[in-house]
Amino acid sequence: MVEVNAIFSGCNCELQVFDYNDQTRRIAYGAGNTVAITTPFSKNLDVRVCQTLKSHTAIVTVVKWLPDHQLLISGAEDGVTNIWKYTDDGTFSIKQTFEEDEDKSSITCMSSPAGDEKILIVGRASGAVEVWSMAEDGSEKFSLFGKFEINSEFYPLSVSAIEVRPEQLVVFVGGTKPNLYVYSLDLNNAESITCAAKLEGHEDWIRALAVKRIDEDEFVIASGSQDRWIRLWKLCLNEKIDNSDQDKSKLRLLSNKLYKFTIGGSTRCAVNFDAIIMGHDDWISSLCWHATEMRLLSASADSSIIVWEPDPVSGVWISKVRLGEMAIKGASTATGSSGGFYCSRWIMDEVYGREIVLTNGKTGSFRCWYHENEPKDTNLGPKTAEYLQNASLTGPSGKVTDVEWSKTGEYLLATSLDQTTRLFAQWTKHSREEQAGRCNLDTDKAPWHEFSRPQIHGYDMICVKPITETRFASAGDEKVIRVFDEPKSVADLLLQLTNVAGGNESMPESASLPVLGLSNKADLEDIEEEIEKEADRPESGDELRRSPDESDGPEKHAKTNMLAGLQAPPLEDHLQRYTLWPEKEKLYGHGFEITTLDVSPDGKLIASACRSNSEKHAAIRLFNTDNWQQLDQTLAGHELTITRIRWSPTGEYLLSVSRDRMFSLWQKGEDGQFVRLALQPKAHTRIIWDCCWIPSSISRCMFVTGARDRKIKVWELENAAQTTVSNICTSERFSSAVTALDAYSGSVAKHAILAVGLDNGLVYIYSVDNRGSLKELLQVDPAKTPDGSISRLSFRPPRHEDTGRIYLAVGSADHSVRILSFGVAELGIEGSNDL
């Protein structure tokens, strides 16, 4: 059976994109078109994605749990709201899907009254606000009770509802106006939806709302706006209403307007402004009340989270705890800023007696802070306890374009359209005893984490390939190939926590990215440049002989190793700032954006190609890694963009496939020149997306191509003449276009193992024998595969520690990187007990 060892998928940048279920202790969040479900929080706060729910056809914007009914609600840009039913065995099934036939606009916000999960309020980008009610027959199905629209120039960004009396609701709506709208409705009357008040005070759009019940007839509502302010409003019922405004004899210099209305003819309500909270430097994006105490949690685009409390004497709201960082508005991740926070939740983990603050940011990663609750009889209590940060969920926030294992298979590199390159490895060393080698490590069960973010770029990343264990080449949506070297700080971290071998003293200590720059600079190089400048300075003249910084020497410019001593995977703060790899070289020569590259098995040559609609640019360029110079010879022949280049396992042959439906095969001669053996016209009837080589232990020159015509073909260079390539096997048509291929570099009972990825997200495993015959071994369960096109497949190189299992990395357009594994014995190949 295929196992899912890891799923990395970034959280969407939306205001209500994740929620927590305190009964199952699981997080659900929008990840691309899917809803990612995590494992329950463990004692050490370790939480990982265990599955993704597939149904939506566009970005998921809203996720909400209804714990009492074990229902999960998801809304997306496709205008669809899905109701998922959770069962105790951890599975989800769609219980209901509802959408308005005439309104396909995006779901922007969602709310359910606290304590009454039978009502669901849904806001749409069209401006409509829908009220759905659950049937009383126990079916747990919703029906549309009613809908309203504030005006044609308004669409809701946040909604919050209160059940003030049974079957009577007050709904607050904030959005693309500075006004907070208040609606009342009686569930016994479908025509009772009424605009009760329009609260003024904010100066910009309202993005966040949160409601807290103070007592039976009194509520406080917090609203957060793009004007950087939080306003508190008080809702009172019946006898709690202050009627002093009706006394005309009293002199009033300042007026706090009271908005009064009635629900169902019996419940009197009044809303008025209560307080204003200032302290954030950018848009307020999320608000959340503490479950039992009068504390408010706010998250902002200024990359900070603040816990607010009223002063017990004056009643003024003050900042008690500030988490995150101080960042200027619009700061980019390239300068080390997280880019601001979006959704935030206050989690009360009663199992382990702690409070958790969780929020997601622009990079797709979560930030997690926690503190242990103090005993009730102490003077400190949770209000003054220190919040500690813990590593949390990370993953690409854009379409994954490439995944490649290191030479030894100890770590995985991935690139995506979120303009990053990420390094994933297993956290195998959890304690000092394990680090000293006194414990047996079960590497199969060791959790996977992101340990480094070698490249944060200004262009979308397209492809990546290791050159050595400590060096890789990558290309973004630009004309340049960049080469990176591992810094010593990252090498030491990997040695400390994983099975990846350590570095050496010649490595640069760390790297940094200058503001407005694209090239990671090695800190060691900065020191050497400073020393060279010192040697070139004239010896005469005090002002030339001594600079203000010179008294501390060049060592002053060396950065402190912020990764030293970490006993757990790095935090998001570390990943963004301190795990970059310094750039070694830039390789020029292409005239357009690079689409693919590959490195020869000996690491001596890099082959690459770029976008093209003419034969002139549809050529392969070769670079020597000894001197980083381009070879004089370019390999021409294709007419359109080359989609994939692959070196043969021995490095003797070079294969390329293209949009022109042809493949070309080149052989490297003893003189270093390449000779074209084949340029196969009409190899497929549609675009060829990928290719891969069958291991040399099976055949000297056998390879596979996959195309948009939904077929894969096996080709072999004839042994007799070694001049013609023959198609020796063609598969049946798949259900969708073939977009990714890879072959396991080992062999199983003299068979090659081939992975096939499709445009609809499905993954198949085939065997290929020495005659080129294809046989389907298994189809990966669709519940374990991505929800988008498979962009890349990469088998992990055989390792002694794998104990009869084969690992496959899967990169997809659904923003996910997955690591799957299956046992060799499960493939059903005769004599396949051993690799």
Sequence and secondary structure as in RCSB ss.txt:
>XXXX:A:sequence
MVEVNAIFSGCNCELQVFDYNDQTRRIAYGAGNTVAITTPFSKNLDVRVCQTLKSHTAIVTVVKWLPDHQLLISG
AEDGVTNIWKYTDDGTFSIKQTFEEDEDKSSITCMSSPAGDEKILIVGRASGAVEVWSMAEDGSEKFSLFGKFEI
NSEFYPLSVSAIEVRPEQLVVFVGGTKPNLYVYSLDLNNAESITCAAKLEGHEDWIRALAVKRIDEDEFVIASGS
QDRWIRLWKLCLNEKIDNSDQDKSKLRLLSNKLYKFTIGGSTRCAVNFDAIIMGHDDWISSLCWHATEMRLLSAS
ADSSIIVWEPDPVSGVWISKVRLGEMAIKGASTATGSSGGFYCSRWIMDEVYGREIVLTNGKTGSFRCWYHENEP
KDTNLGPKTAEYLQNASLTGPSGKVTDVEWSKTGEYLLATSLDQTTRLFAQWTKHSREEQAGRCNLDTDKAPWHE
FSRPQIHGYDMICVKPITETRFASAGDEKVIRVFDEPKSVADLLLQLTNVAGGNESMPESASLPVLGLSNKADLE
DIEEEIEKEADRPESGDELRRSPDESDGPEKHAKTNMLAGLQAPPLEDHLQRYTLWPEKEKLYGHGFEITTLDVS
PDGKLIASACRSNSEKHAAIRLFNTDNWQQLDQTLAGHELTITRIRWSPTGEYLLSVSRDRMFSLWQKGEDGQFV
RLALQPKAHTRIIWDCCWIPSSISRCMFVTGARDRKIKVWELENAAQTTVSNICTSERFSSAVTALDAYSGSVAK
HAILAVGLDNGLVYIYSVDNRGSLKELLQVDPAKTPDGSISRLSFRPPRHEDTGRIYLAVGSADHSVRILSFGVA
ELGIEGSNDL
>XXXX:A:secstr
  EEEEEEE   S TB EEEETTTTEEEEEETTEEEEE    TT    EEEEE   SS EEEEEEEGGGTEEEEE
ETTS EEEEEE TTS EEEEEEE BTTB   EEEEE  TT TTEEEEEETTSEEEEEEE TTSS  EEEEEEEE 
 TT  EEEEEEEEEETTEEEEEEEESSS EEEEEEETT TT  EEEEEE   SS EEEEEEEEEETTEEEEEEEE
TTSEEEEEEEEEGGGS  GGG TTS  SS   EEEEEETTTEEEEEEEEEEEE  SS EEEEEE SSSS EEEEE
TTSEEEEEEE TTT  EEEEEEEE    TT  GGGT    EEEEEEEEETTTTEEEEEEEETTS EEEEEEE   
TTSSS TTSS  EEE      SS EEEEEE SSSSEEEEEETTSEEEEEEE    SHHHHTT S   TTTS EEE
EEEEEE SS EEEEEEEETTEEEEEESSS EEEEE  HHHHHHHHHHSSS    TTS S EE  TT  S EEHHH
HHHHHHHHHHHS SS HHHH  TTGGG GGGGS   TTTT SS   HHHHHHT    EEEEE   SS EEEEEE 
TTSSEEEEEE  SSTTT  BEEEETTT  B S  B   SS EEEEEE TTSSEEEEEETTS EEEEEE TTS EE
EEEEETTSSSS EEEEEE  TTT SSEEEEEETTS EEEEEE TTTSS EEEEEE    SS EEEEEE SS BTT
BEEEEEEETTS EEEEEE TT  EEEEEE  GGGS SS EEEEEE    GGGTTEEEEEEEETTSEEEEEEEEGG
GG  TT S  
